[in-house]
């Protein structure tokens, strides 16, 4: 599956994407991606081999003009309610994650990729609701959510910890939740 926009391709990852992915995952910009940090190009190559089979919900964000991978976006279908795991319960809720190489911030690429991905989820994958979490200090991600038409639903204080403080105790993040329904998508 490939999603095309004016300047971008959203496509499955390839083994040859390792160097581009390592460029932005050697030092993830926000703590929620700390677990994805790659320590070497060899680790990036191994990670690309793991990602090759992901063709429906996990995409590289690629510049059409050059073929450079500048980020990634993914979301997997979930039950509307976490406790509702019955077989016939619809998997119509998605929580996307997006990450962009900081060199390409401020160019509208994140919006272009996320807008196309949301459209894909609503039109092709049966999404009823899309929600996103963003740290209270990640203003650019909050602005992106708002530009996508998402509403801020709440602020969870000390919601989750991804990293530790220097003394080894968990550093808890204050986290906003944003969401949009299919009927609100324009």
Order of alpha helices (4+ residues) and beta strands (2+ residues): beta-beta-alpha-alpha-beta-beta-beta-beta-beta-alpha-beta-alpha-beta-beta
